[in-house]
Amino acid sequence: MKRVILHCDLNCFFASVEMLYHPQLRNVPMAVAGDPKRRHGIILAKNVLAKQRGIKTAETIGDAKKKCPELIIQRPDYDSYSYFSDRVRSLYYEYTDLVEPFGMDECWLDVTSSIRYFGSIETIVSEILRRVKEEIGLTLSIGVADNKVYAKLGSDLAKEDSSFFIRSPEDVFDLPAESLLYVGKSAIDRLHSYAIYTIGDIAKQPCGRLEEILGKWGTTLWIYANGKDSSPVGIFGSHDEAVRSIGNSVTSVRDLYDMDDLKLVLTQLSDSVSSRLRRQKLYFRTVCLQLRDIHLHTRSMRMTLAENSDLGKTIFECCVKLFQERCDFTVPYRSIGVSVSGLSARKDTVQLNLLEERPDQERIRKKEEAVEEIRRRFGKRSISTLRMLEDRELSGTGSEEEYTFFPSSFHER
């Protein structure tokens, strides 16, 4: 029996939640955007009226206002978004236990075994659409296919509050190559230089030719284009590979010119990432540091440890070492990202050397957990280092609202 995979995408999620709390926003162009004073002033989501005025996600508030001067800007309320995201996922679990998040507003569902209980694929899809709208007040687009990549493509093709079934590869062959999941600008530029423009063009290429053009990624892309993706829908949080990477990135409120400022930002990002790791009961082995300078040039570097860990102190020390070995402040930096990968639900066993002096890992862990508990009970700013108190401006970065969370489907290229 072929698999039946749904990809459920909440329509204009942040904006839709805001309109639930503020019904008057339904009748005006509105968008959810970050704080321009903290250099986060980009559009995160917009309602249909704003979309009709040409407002695009990820453009600056300034550019959006030029298109639509009357645009209403709402600051993001992540607690509310998390609440509604959890409510929708709880509803999905009534249809299958195979639910894999792909960000806060998207999920894959494997309902192959559920059909015999609900009667048909159409019944499951129509019920989910109706219940999310009536019981929660939001709308969905649902893509239906026999693999995750096509299901995601189907939800992109579906209109608001509707579904789109992809029954064979020929249904999508005429679509632009960039419609396919994980195909970014650099890959598109390479493909176009070889006169490859559509998903069908990719699918009809010899697999070896795509590998010559794009390396190993070319083989994966050929599999995706031909609808042969066999990756399972992961049960979120149930196994070691449920999360491939956890990270946090921030655009600093001011350019970073020296190590003192960089360390202040790295401390907060490292603490945020390690806190999420411990809540998920995960350990990391690889640390990645990403830097973007004032000219928007990005550098990424990583370090793999001999022994896995869940400590913020370890993440911080790895990032500092990476920077000192490979970077300098010839050009100031404006964005910093910290992520960890090589995740496992088990702590490594290590053969100790009696002559080797090792830091007291358990003591450090207890200290970090105590700080987390204080912040949980009394607020994120209830305890901090003296350096953070000296610099209130920079010490406002690194909150977990900005974390980037990658599910098992995330692919590094």
C-alpha positions in Angstrom: 0.0 0.0 0.0 1.3 3.4 -0.9 1.9 5.9 1.8 -0.4 8.8 2.4 1.4 11.9 3.6 -0.2 15.2 4.4 1.6 18.5 4.7 -0.5 20.9 6.8 0.5 24.6 6.6 -1.3 27.2 8.7 -2.3 30.1 6.5 -0.6 33.5 7.4 -0.1 32.0 10.8 1.3 34.9 12.9 -1.0 37.3 11.2 -4.0 35.0 11.6 -3.4 34.6 15.4 -3.2 38.4 15.7 -6.5 38.8 13.9 -8.1 36.4 16.4 -7.1 38.6 19.3 -7.7 41.9 17.3 -10.7 41.3 14.9 -10.5 44.9 13.7 -7.3 44.0 11.9 -9.2 41.7 9.5 -10.4 44.7 7.5 -7.1 46.5 7.1 -3.7 45.6 5.6 -1.6 44.4 8.5 1.6 42.6 9.1 3.6 41.1 11.9 7.1 42.5 12.1 10.1 42.7 14.4 11.3 45.9 16.2 13.2 48.2 13.8 14.8 49.9 16.8 16.5 46.6 17.5 17.3 46.0 13.8 14.7 43.3 13.5 12.4 45.3 11.3 11.4 42.8 8.7 8.0 41.4 7.8 7.4 38.0 9.4 3.8 37.5 8.2 1.0 39.5 6.6 -2.8 39.1 6.1 -4.5 38.7 2.7 -5.2 42.4 2.3 -1.5 43.2 2.8 -0.5 40.5 0.4 -2.8 42.0 -2.2 -0.9 45.3 -1.8 2.4 43.5 -2.7 3.7 43.1 0.8 6.2 40.3 1.0 7.6 38.2 3.9 11.2 39.1 4.8 11.2 42.6 3.3 11.9 45.6 5.6 9.1 47.6 7.2 10.3 50.6 5.3 9.9 48.9 1.9 6.5 47.6 2.9 5.3 51.0 4.0 6.3 52.5 0.7 4.0 50.1 -1.0 1.2 50.5 1.6 1.5 53.6 3.8 -1.5 52.6 5.8 -0.1 49.2 6.7 -0.7 48.3 10.4 2.3 46.7 12.1 1.9 44.3 15.0 4.8 43.2 17.2 5.2 39.4 17.4 3.6 37.6 20.4 5.5 34.3 20.4 3.7 32.9 23.5 0.4 33.2 21.7 1.8 31.6 18.5 3.2 28.7 20.5 -0.1 28.2 22.2 -2.1 27.9 18.9 0.7 25.8 17.3 0.3 23.3 20.2 -3.5 23.3 19.9 -3.4 22.5 16.2 -0.8 19.8 16.7 -3.0 18.2 19.4 -5.8 18.0 16.9 -3.4 16.3 14.4 -2.7 13.6 17.0 -6.3 12.6 16.9 -5.7 11.3 13.4 -2.2 9.8 13.7 0.7 9.6 16.0 3.1 10.2 13.1 3.3 14.0 13.2 6.6 15.8 12.4 6.8 19.6 12.8 8.5 21.7 10.2 8.6 25.0 12.0 5.9 26.4 14.2 3.1 26.5 11.6 3.8 23.4 9.4 3.6 19.6 10.0 3.8 16.4 8.1 1.3 13.7 9.0 1.5 10.1 7.9 -2.1 8.9 7.8 -1.5 5.7 5.9 -2.8 3.5 8.7 -5.5 5.9 9.7 -7.6 5.5 6.5 -9.2 2.3 7.6 -10.5 4.0 10.7 -11.8 7.2 9.0 -12.9 5.7 5.7 -11.0 7.7 3.2 -8.2 10.2 2.6 -10.8 12.8 1.6 -12.6 12.4 4.9 -9.5 12.9 7.0 -8.4 16.0 5.0 -11.9 17.6 5.1 -12.3 16.9 8.8 -8.9 18.5 9.6 -9.7 21.6 7.5 -13.2 22.0 9.1 -12.1 21.4 12.7 -9.1 23.7 12.6 -11.3 26.4 11.3 -14.3 25.8 13.6 -12.6 24.8 16.8 -9.5 26.9 16.7 -10.3 29.8 14.3 -7.4 29.3 11.9 -7.2 28.0 8.3 -4.9 25.5 6.6 -3.6 24.5 3.3 -3.1 20.8 3.0 -0.9 18.9 0.4 -1.6 15.2 -0.1 1.0 12.9 -1.7 2.8 9.6 -1.2 6.0 11.3 0.0 7.0 14.3 2.1 8.5 16.5 -0.6 5.5 16.3 -2.9 3.1 16.8 0.1 4.9 20.0 0.9 4.7 21.1 -2.7 0.9 20.3 -2.6 0.3 22.6 0.4 2.1 25.4 -1.5 -0.2 24.8 -4.5 -3.4 24.6 -2.3 -5.4 27.7 -1.8 -6.3 29.0 1.6 -8.5 26.6 3.6 -8.3 23.9 0.9 -6.2 20.9 -0.2 -4.3 19.8 -3.2 -3.7 16.2 -4.2 -0.5 15.2 -6.1 -1.2 11.7 -7.5 1.7 11.3 -9.9 5.0 13.1 -10.8 3.5 14.4 -14.0 1.2 16.6 -11.9 4.2 18.8 -11.0 6.7 18.4 -13.8 5.7 21.8 -15.4 6.4 23.7 -12.2 9.5 25.8 -11.8 12.5 24.0 -10.3 12.6 26.5 -7.4 9.1 25.2 -6.3 10.8 22.1 -5.0 11.6 21.8 -1.4 15.3 22.7 -0.4 16.2 24.1 -3.8 17.8 27.5 -3.1 19.1 30.3 -5.2 22.6 29.0 -5.7 21.3 25.6 -6.9 18.8 27.4 -9.2 21.6 29.5 -10.7 23.6 26.4 -11.5 20.6 24.5 -12.9 19.6 27.5 -15.1 23.1 27.6 -16.5 22.5 24.1 -17.8 19.1 24.9 -19.2 17.3 23.1 -16.4 14.2 25.1 -15.5 11.4 22.9 -14.3 10.9 20.0 -11.9 10.3 17.8 -15.0 13.7 19.0 -16.4 15.4 17.8 -13.2 13.5 14.5 -13.2 14.4 13.7 -16.8 18.1 14.3 -16.4 20.5 11.3 -15.9 21.2 11.1 -12.2 24.9 11.2 -12.8 24.7 14.5 -14.7 22.9 16.2 -11.8 25.6 14.9 -9.5 28.2 16.5 -11.9 26.4 19.8 -11.6 25.5 19.9 -7.9 27.6 17.2 -6.3 25.9 14.6 -4.0 23.0 17.0 -3.6 22.2 16.4 -7.3 21.3 12.8 -6.6 19.0 13.8 -3.8 17.4 16.4 -6.0 16.7 13.8 -8.7 15.0 11.6 -6.1 12.8 14.5 -4.9 11.9 15.6 -8.4 10.8 12.0 -9.4 8.6 11.6 -6.3 10.9 8.9 -4.9 11.5 10.4 -1.5 11.2 7.6 1.1 12.1 9.6 4.3 9.7 8.7 7.1 7.5 11.1 9.0 9.3 11.2 12.3 7.5 11.0 15.7 8.6 14.3 17.2 10.7 13.8 20.3 10.6 10.0 20.2 14.0 9.1 19.0 17.6 10.5 18.6 17.0 11.8 15.1 13.8 13.7 15.9 15.8 16.9 15.9 18.8 17.3 13.7 19.9 20.7 14.9 19.0 23.3 17.5 20.2 26.8 17.1 19.6 30.5 17.9 20.6 33.5 15.8 20.3 37.2 16.4 20.9 40.5 14.6 22.7 42.7 17.2 21.3 46.1 18.1 24.7 47.5 17.2 27.7 46.4 15.2 30.2 44.2 17.1 33.8 45.6 17.0 35.5 43.7 19.7 35.7 40.4 21.6 34.1 41.7 24.7 30.8 42.5 22.9 31.0 39.3 20.9 31.4 37.2 24.0 28.4 38.9 25.6 26.2 37.9 22.6 27.7 34.4 22.5 27.0 33.9 26.2 23.3 34.5 25.7 23.0 32.5 22.5 24.9 29.5 24.1 22.7 29.6 27.2 19.5 29.7 25.1 20.6 26.7 23.0 21.8 24.6 26.0 18.5 25.3 27.8 16.5 23.9 24.9 18.8 20.9 24.7 18.2 20.0 28.4 14.5 20.4 28.0 14.6 17.9 25.1 17.0 15.7 27.1 19.5 15.9 24.2 23.3 16.0 23.9 25.3 17.6 21.1 28.6 16.7 19.5 29.1 19.5 16.9 29.0 23.3 17.4 28.5 25.7 14.5 29.2 29.4 14.6 27.8 31.6 11.9 28.8 35.3 11.4 27.4 38.0 9.1 29.4 41.2 8.8 28.1 44.7 8.0 28.5 44.0 4.3 26.2 41.0 4.7 29.0 38.5 4.0 28.4 35.3 5.9 30.9 32.9 7.3 30.1 29.5 8.9 32.5 27.3 10.9 32.1 24.2 13.1 33.9 22.1 15.6 33.2 18.5 16.6 33.9 17.3 20.1 35.4 14.0 21.2 32.7 13.7 23.8 29.1 14.9 23.6 27.7 17.5 26.0 24.6 19.6 26.9 26.5 22.5 28.6 26.2 26.1 27.6 29.7 26.7 28.8 31.0 24.1 26.3 29.1 25.7 23.4 30.4 29.2 24.4 34.0 28.0 24.6 33.8 26.2 21.2 32.4 29.4 19.6 35.1 31.6 21.1 37.8 29.2 19.9 36.4 29.0 16.4 36.3 32.8 16.2 39.8 33.3 17.5 41.3 30.6 15.2 39.6 31.8 12.0 38.3 35.4 12.3 39.1 38.9 13.3 37.4 42.3 13.6 38.8 43.8 10.4 35.1 44.2 9.4 32.5 44.5 12.2 29.8 41.9 12.6 26.0 42.5 12.8 24.5 39.0 13.0 25.6 36.0 15.1 24.2 32.4 15.0 25.0 29.5 17.2 23.8 26.0 16.6 24.5 22.4 17.7 24.1 19.2 15.8 25.1 15.5 16.1 22.4 15.2 18.6 21.7 12.1 20.8 19.4 11.2 23.6 22.3 9.4 25.4 25.4 10.7 27.1 28.6 9.3 25.7 30.6 6.9 28.0 34.2 8.0 28.1 37.3 6.1 29.2 38.9 8.4 31.8 42.6 9.0 32.1 43.6 9.2 35.7 46.5 11.5 34.8 44.2 13.9 32.9 42.6 16.8 34.7 39.0 17.2 33.6 36.5 20.0 34.5 33.7 19.0 36.9 31.0 18.6 34.3 28.3 17.8 36.9 29.1 20.9 38.9 28.8 23.1 35.8 25.5 21.4 34.8 24.0 22.0 38.2 25.0 25.6 38.1 23.4 26.1 34.7 20.2 24.3 35.7 20.0 26.4 38.9 20.2 29.6 36.7 17.5 28.2 34.4 15.2 27.5 37.3 15.6 31.0 38.7 14.8 32.5 35.3 11.8 30.2 34.8 10.3 31.2 38.1 11.2 34.9 38.2 11.8 35.9 34.6 14.6 35.8 32.1 16.3 39.0 33.5 16.1 37.9 37.1 19.7 36.6 37.2 22.6 37.5 34.9 26.3 38.3 34.9 27.7 41.7 35.9 28.8 42.2 32.3 25.2 41.9 31.2 24.0 44.4 33.8 26.6 46.9 32.5 25.4 46.6 28.9 21.5 46.6 28.9 21.5 47.2 25.2 23.4 44.0 24.1 22.1 41.9 27.0 18.6 42.0 25.5 19.6 39.6 22.7 19.5 35.9 22.5 16.0 35.3 23.9 14.5 31.9 22.9 11.8 33.7 20.9 14.4 33.9 18.1 15.7 30.4 18.1 15.8 28.4 14.9 14.5 24.9 15.4 15.2 22.3 12.7 13.2 19.0 12.5 14.5 15.7 11.1 13.8 16.8 7.5 16.3 19.5 7.6 19.2 19.0 5.1 22.5 20.8 5.3 23.9 21.5 1.8 
